[in-house]
Amino acid sequence: MARPRARELGIRIGALPAGEANAITDVPGVRVGHTTLIEGPSVRTGVTVVLPHEGNPWEDPVFAGAHRLNGNGELTGLEWIRESGMLTSPVGLTNTHSVGVVHDALIASEIERRGDGGDFWSLPVVGETWDGPLNDINGMHVRPEHAGAALVAAAPGAVAEGNVGGGTGMICHSFKGGIGMSSRVIEAVGGYVVGVLVQANYGRRERFRVDGVPVGLDIPAGVVPEPLTPGAQPGGSIIVLVATNAPLLPGQCERLAQRAGLGVARVGGVGENSSGDLFLCFATGNRGLPAGDLAAENPLTVPLEMVPNGHITPLFDAVVEATEEAILNALCAAETMTGHQGTVAHELPADLLVESLDRRGVLRD
């Protein structure tokens, strides 16, 4: 039986309404697929793939921008995104030592789809966080077929969270972490949607906050044990993907990506020295952009639309709120897991979470 999401516990983050699925897939056309690997006592890992729209992103790119809060991590392809302002591939998420496998698999899948033997140039986007405590990360258990399966499985609508896909072996604020999602509808600005997906694997217990409440102090290690040995320094990373159907230009996408850091901060992240906190935003409101293929025939000009910067602040609000709730949903969905070398990451107890919020006078629905 699935664990309740934050809203099912009566927790409302922010003032903006969520979309129908309260997920990144509320942005029209966005699809998410997972391959989850749980085998024997030590394999706890996987792959998540995000497709930005209903078409083929290799041939139908969208504007994008990125931000780095702390750089002890990897999200491939960002230099070309910064240079060109466009996302020209699916986005893959996995563990730190499997980035290359997923990167190559995404390229191989598109080569196979084309099947024409022609030249194909690509710089796919693949991000990672380190699942070493729970997963035998040096065993290199993610294989090309796992990335291919996640790509094929990518679908709209409600998507599994917590111990799934790239988030299978992740730990967040010393509880079991993983994949989480949320969305916001900005009725004041065209009814556009902002959706967020996180792979949450960061943070210290004592800094954990929910809607400003220091929940981590109310659920210390003496109540719910931490997965690290005494004296060890918790670190980890978080990847945040922000999607919107608003017509934004690359610089505006970068501005939205930057605001994801404020959502991370509200939950208690500070971008520790050992943390890789990398954020990517893509906007699907301008379509028909020239393909990235070297041999592509490009028109001389392309008509574009944009939300004026005077109307962009509500989109910032949406990113902050959805990022905070996506992290909380990752924690709420994740279940206790025992993994490599007997490491145990305990789930965030829903009853203790609700008790902490109630005791500190935070209103819930």
C-alpha positions as CSV (number, residue, x, y, z in Angstrom):
1,M,0.0,0.0,0.0
2,A,1.4,3.4,-1.1
3,R,2.4,5.8,1.6
4,P,0.4,9.1,1.7
5,R,1.8,12.2,0.0
6,A,2.1,15.4,1.8
7,R,-1.3,16.7,0.8
8,E,-3.0,13.5,1.9
9,L,-1.6,14.2,5.3
10,G,-3.2,17.7,5.2
11,I,0.0,19.6,4.5
12,R,-0.2,22.5,2.1
13,I,3.0,24.2,1.0
14,G,2.5,27.7,-0.3
15,A,-0.5,29.5,-1.7
16,L,-0.7,28.5,-5.4
17,P,-2.9,25.6,-6.4
18,A,-1.4,22.3,-7.6
19,G,-2.1,20.6,-10.9
20,E,-4.3,17.5,-11.3
21,A,-1.5,15.0,-10.5
22,N,0.6,17.4,-8.5
23,A,3.6,16.3,-10.5
24,I,5.9,17.4,-13.2
25,T,3.7,15.6,-15.7
26,D,1.0,18.3,-15.1
27,V,3.0,20.3,-17.6
28,P,1.4,19.2,-20.9
29,G,3.5,16.6,-22.8
30,V,6.0,15.9,-20.0
31,R,6.5,12.2,-19.5
32,V,8.5,10.3,-16.8
33,G,9.7,6.7,-16.8
34,H,11.5,4.6,-14.1
35,T,13.6,1.4,-14.0
36,T,14.0,0.2,-10.4
37,L,16.7,-2.3,-9.5
38,I,16.3,-4.1,-6.2
39,E,18.2,-7.4,-6.2
40,G,19.7,-9.4,-3.4
41,P,21.1,-7.7,-0.3
42,S,23.1,-4.9,-2.1
43,V,21.6,-3.7,-5.4
44,R,19.4,-0.6,-4.7
45,T,19.6,1.7,-7.7
46,G,17.9,2.5,-11.0
47,V,17.2,5.0,-13.8
48,T,14.6,7.7,-14.3
49,V,14.1,9.4,-17.7
50,V,12.1,12.6,-18.3
51,L,10.9,13.6,-21.7
52,P,10.1,17.3,-22.1
53,H,7.1,17.0,-24.5
54,E,5.1,14.6,-26.6
55,G,7.6,14.8,-29.5
56,N,11.2,13.7,-30.0
57,P,13.5,16.2,-28.1
58,W,16.5,15.2,-30.3
59,E,14.6,16.7,-33.3
60,D,12.3,19.2,-31.4
61,P,14.4,21.0,-28.8
62,V,13.1,23.5,-26.2
63,F,14.6,26.4,-24.4
64,A,16.4,25.7,-21.2
65,G,18.6,27.1,-18.5
66,A,20.6,25.7,-15.5
67,H,21.9,26.8,-12.1
68,R,24.6,25.4,-9.8
69,L,24.1,25.8,-6.0
70,N,27.1,23.6,-5.2
71,G,29.1,21.7,-7.8
72,N,30.1,18.4,-6.3
73,G,28.0,16.5,-8.8
74,E,27.3,15.9,-12.4
75,L,24.6,16.9,-14.9
76,T,26.0,16.3,-18.3
77,G,25.3,18.6,-21.3
78,L,25.0,21.8,-19.3
79,E,27.8,23.6,-21.1
80,W,25.9,23.3,-24.4
81,I,22.6,24.3,-22.7
82,R,24.4,27.4,-21.3
83,E,25.9,28.1,-24.8
84,S,22.8,27.4,-27.0
85,G,20.0,27.9,-24.5
86,M,18.3,24.7,-25.6
87,L,17.6,21.2,-24.3
88,T,18.1,18.8,-27.2
89,S,17.7,15.4,-25.5
90,P,15.7,13.4,-22.9
91,V,17.0,13.8,-19.3
92,G,18.3,10.8,-17.4
93,L,18.8,10.4,-13.7
94,T,20.8,7.7,-12.0
95,N,23.6,7.0,-9.5
96,T,27.0,8.7,-9.7
97,H,28.9,5.8,-11.2
98,S,26.3,5.0,-13.9
99,V,26.1,8.4,-15.6
100,G,28.2,7.1,-18.5
101,V,26.1,4.0,-19.1
102,V,22.8,6.0,-19.2
103,H,24.5,8.7,-21.4
104,D,25.6,6.1,-23.9
105,A,22.2,4.3,-23.8
106,L,20.2,7.4,-24.6
107,I,22.4,8.0,-27.6
108,A,22.2,4.4,-28.7
109,S,18.4,4.4,-28.4
110,E,18.1,7.4,-30.8
111,I,20.6,5.9,-33.3
112,E,18.5,2.7,-33.3
113,R,15.3,4.7,-33.8
114,R,16.7,6.6,-36.8
115,G,18.1,3.5,-38.4
116,D,19.4,5.3,-41.4
117,G,23.1,5.1,-40.7
118,G,23.5,8.8,-41.0
119,D,25.6,11.0,-38.7
120,F,24.0,11.8,-35.4
121,W,25.4,14.5,-33.0
122,S,24.3,14.7,-29.4
123,L,25.1,15.9,-25.9
124,P,22.5,14.2,-23.7
125,V,21.7,15.4,-20.2
126,V,22.2,12.9,-17.4
127,G,22.3,13.7,-13.7
128,E,23.4,11.8,-10.7
129,T,23.4,11.5,-6.9
130,W,25.4,9.0,-4.9
131,D,23.5,6.0,-3.5
132,G,26.6,4.3,-2.0
133,P,25.4,3.7,1.5
134,L,22.4,1.6,0.4
135,N,23.7,0.4,-3.1
136,D,26.8,-1.5,-4.2
137,I,27.6,1.5,-6.3
138,N,31.0,0.1,-7.4
139,G,29.3,-3.0,-8.7
140,M,28.1,-1.0,-11.8
141,H,24.7,-2.7,-11.8
142,V,22.9,-0.2,-14.1
143,R,23.1,-1.4,-17.7
144,P,22.1,0.1,-21.1
145,E,18.9,-2.0,-21.2
146,H,17.8,-0.4,-17.9
147,A,18.1,3.1,-19.3
148,G,16.3,2.0,-22.4
149,A,13.4,0.5,-20.4
150,A,13.0,3.7,-18.5
151,L,12.9,5.6,-21.7
152,V,10.2,3.3,-23.2
153,A,8.2,3.5,-19.9
154,A,8.0,7.3,-19.9
155,A,4.4,8.2,-19.5
156,P,2.2,11.2,-18.5
157,G,-0.1,11.4,-15.5
158,A,0.6,10.1,-12.0
159,V,4.1,8.7,-11.6
160,A,5.6,6.6,-8.7
161,E,7.7,8.4,-6.2
162,G,10.1,7.5,-3.4
163,N,12.2,4.3,-3.8
164,V,11.9,4.2,-7.6
165,G,14.2,4.8,-10.6
166,G,17.2,6.9,-10.0
167,G,15.9,7.6,-6.5
168,T,15.9,3.9,-5.4
169,G,18.9,4.0,-3.1
170,M,18.8,7.7,-2.1
171,I,18.8,9.2,1.4
172,C,17.4,12.7,2.3
173,H,17.9,14.5,5.6
174,S,19.0,11.1,7.1
175,F,15.6,9.6,6.2
176,K,15.0,7.4,3.1
177,G,14.7,9.8,0.2
178,G,14.3,9.4,-3.6
179,I,12.2,10.7,-6.4
180,G,9.5,13.4,-5.6
181,M,7.3,15.6,-7.7
182,S,4.9,18.6,-7.4
183,S,3.3,21.3,-9.5
184,R,1.7,24.6,-9.4
185,V,-0.9,26.4,-11.7
186,I,-0.3,30.1,-12.1
187,E,-3.8,31.3,-12.8
188,A,-2.7,35.0,-12.6
189,V,-0.3,34.4,-15.5
190,G,-2.1,32.7,-18.3
191,G,-2.9,29.5,-16.3
192,Y,0.6,28.3,-17.1
193,V,1.9,25.2,-15.2
194,V,5.2,24.8,-13.4
195,G,6.2,21.2,-12.5
196,V,9.1,19.9,-10.5
197,L,10.9,16.6,-10.2
198,V,13.6,16.0,-7.6
199,Q,16.1,13.2,-7.0
200,A,16.6,14.0,-3.3
201,N,19.8,12.6,-1.6
202,Y,21.0,15.5,0.5
203,G,20.8,17.2,3.9
204,R,21.2,16.9,7.6
205,R,18.5,15.7,10.0
206,E,18.8,18.7,12.4
207,R,18.2,21.1,9.5
208,F,15.1,19.4,8.1
209,R,12.1,21.8,7.9
210,V,8.6,21.5,6.7
211,D,6.8,24.7,6.0
212,G,9.2,26.4,8.3
213,V,8.8,23.9,11.2
214,P,12.0,22.3,12.4
215,V,10.7,18.8,12.1
216,G,14.2,17.3,12.1
217,L,14.7,18.5,15.7
218,D,11.5,16.7,16.7
219,I,12.5,13.4,15.1
220,P,16.2,13.1,16.2
221,A,18.4,10.0,15.7
222,G,17.3,8.7,19.2
223,V,13.8,8.4,17.8
224,V,14.4,7.3,14.2
225,P,18.0,6.1,13.7
226,E,20.2,7.7,11.0
227,P,21.7,5.5,8.3
228,L,25.2,6.7,8.9
229,T,27.6,5.6,11.6
230,P,28.1,7.9,14.6
231,G,30.5,10.8,13.7
232,A,30.1,10.4,9.9
233,Q,29.3,13.5,8.0
234,P,26.1,13.4,6.0
235,G,26.4,15.0,2.6
236,G,24.8,13.9,-0.6
237,S,23.2,15.8,-3.5
238,I,20.0,16.9,-5.1
239,I,19.0,17.2,-8.8
240,V,16.0,19.4,-9.5
241,L,14.2,19.4,-12.8
242,V,11.8,22.3,-13.4
243,A,9.4,22.2,-16.4
244,T,6.9,24.8,-17.6
245,N,4.6,25.4,-20.6
246,A,5.1,29.1,-20.2
247,P,6.8,30.7,-23.2
248,L,10.2,31.6,-21.7
249,L,13.5,32.5,-23.2
250,P,16.8,30.7,-22.1
251,G,17.8,33.5,-19.7
252,Q,14.4,33.3,-18.0
253,C,14.7,29.5,-17.7
254,E,18.0,30.1,-15.9
255,R,16.2,32.4,-13.5
256,L,13.6,29.8,-12.7
257,A,16.3,27.1,-12.2
258,Q,18.0,29.4,-9.7
259,R,14.8,29.7,-7.6
260,A,14.8,25.9,-7.1
261,G,17.6,26.6,-4.6
262,L,15.2,28.6,-2.5
263,G,12.9,25.6,-2.3
264,V,15.8,23.4,-1.3
265,A,16.8,25.9,1.4
266,R,13.3,26.0,2.8
267,V,13.6,22.3,3.5
268,G,17.0,22.8,5.1
269,G,19.6,22.4,2.4
270,V,22.6,24.7,2.4
271,G,24.6,23.2,-0.5
272,E,27.2,21.5,1.7
273,N,30.8,21.2,0.5
274,S,30.2,17.6,-0.5
275,S,26.8,18.2,-2.1
276,G,26.0,18.3,-5.8
277,D,23.0,20.6,-6.1
278,L,22.3,21.1,-9.8
279,F,19.1,22.5,-11.2
280,L,17.7,22.5,-14.8
281,C,14.6,24.3,-16.1
282,F,13.1,23.7,-19.6
283,A,10.2,25.6,-21.1
284,T,7.9,24.2,-23.8
285,G,6.0,27.3,-24.7
286,N,8.1,27.9,-27.8
287,R,8.1,25.0,-30.2
288,G,9.5,24.5,-33.7
289,L,13.0,25.5,-32.7
290,P,15.8,24.4,-35.0
291,A,17.0,20.8,-34.4
292,G,20.5,20.3,-33.1
293,D,21.6,18.0,-35.9
294,L,24.7,19.2,-37.7
295,A,23.0,18.6,-41.1
296,A,19.7,20.2,-40.1
297,E,18.2,22.8,-42.4
298,N,17.6,25.9,-40.3
299,P,15.3,28.8,-41.3
300,L,16.8,32.2,-41.2
301,T,14.5,33.4,-38.4
302,V,12.1,31.7,-35.9
303,P,9.0,33.4,-34.3
304,L,9.1,33.4,-30.5
305,E,6.9,34.4,-27.6
306,M,7.9,35.3,-24.1
307,V,6.3,36.1,-20.7
308,P,7.6,39.6,-20.0
309,N,9.8,39.8,-16.9
310,G,7.2,42.0,-15.3
311,H,5.0,38.9,-15.0
312,I,7.6,36.4,-14.1
313,T,7.6,36.6,-10.3
314,P,4.6,34.3,-9.9
315,L,6.6,31.7,-11.8
316,F,9.4,32.1,-9.3
317,D,6.8,31.5,-6.5
318,A,5.7,28.4,-8.2
319,V,9.2,27.0,-8.5
320,V,9.9,27.6,-4.8
321,E,6.7,26.0,-3.6
322,A,6.8,23.0,-5.9
323,T,10.4,22.3,-5.1
324,E,9.7,22.3,-1.4
325,E,6.7,20.0,-1.8
326,A,8.5,17.7,-4.3
327,I,11.2,17.1,-1.7
328,L,8.6,16.4,1.0
329,N,6.7,14.1,-1.3
330,A,9.9,12.1,-1.9
331,L,10.3,11.7,1.8
332,C,6.7,10.8,2.4
333,A,6.6,8.2,-0.4
334,A,9.9,6.6,0.4
335,E,9.8,3.4,2.5
336,T,12.4,2.0,4.9
337,M,15.1,0.2,3.0
338,T,17.9,-2.2,4.0
339,G,20.8,-2.3,1.6
340,H,24.5,-2.7,1.0
341,Q,26.4,-4.0,4.0
342,G,23.2,-4.0,6.1
343,T,22.8,-0.2,6.0
344,V,19.2,0.8,7.0
345,A,17.6,4.1,5.9
346,H,14.4,4.6,7.8
347,E,11.3,6.2,6.3
348,L,10.0,9.5,7.6
349,P,7.2,8.5,10.0
350,A,4.0,10.1,8.8
351,D,2.5,10.2,12.3
352,L,5.6,11.9,13.8
353,L,5.6,14.4,11.0
354,V,2.0,15.3,11.6
355,E,2.5,15.4,15.3
356,S,5.4,17.8,15.0
357,L,3.4,20.2,12.8
358,D,0.4,20.1,15.1
359,R,2.4,20.6,18.2
360,R,4.1,23.7,16.7
361,G,0.8,25.2,15.7
362,V,1.1,24.9,11.9
363,L,-2.3,24.9,10.3
364,R,-3.1,21.9,8.1
365,D,-6.2,21.2,6.0
